[in-house]
Amino acid sequence: MPTYRTDDGWDALGDPTRRAIVACLAERPQAVGELADALPISRPAVSQHLKVLKDAGLVTDRAAGTRRVYRLNPAGVAALRDQLDTFWNRALDGYQDVAEQPTGEKS
């Protein structure tokens, strides 16, 4: 698996494995081993994906004994949602503009 860094949540979520990790963490905080048990990839691969998600601000971690427990970062997820809301509102405004044009008028 190629290793690269990104600080963009959308880029980080472009990978299906990272989306699966986010889905697992949406259920509850988990350690690397728990995530690896739930996914068809190795622990080192999970760790690499978690690093990308952490660099993008989508997950945080804390020490729990000798393990690190990962959870979704509410601020990072909220930022993505805000961007989606902006895209959605722009699309709705564009649709409303077209829908309110008199019949037969072209823009």
Secondary structure, DSSP 8 states (H G I E B T S, - for coil): --------HHHHTTSHHHHHHHHHHHHS-EEHHHHHHHSSS-HHHHHHHHHHHHHTTSEEEEEETTEEEEEE-HHHHHHHHHHHHHHHHHHHHHHHHHHTS-TT---
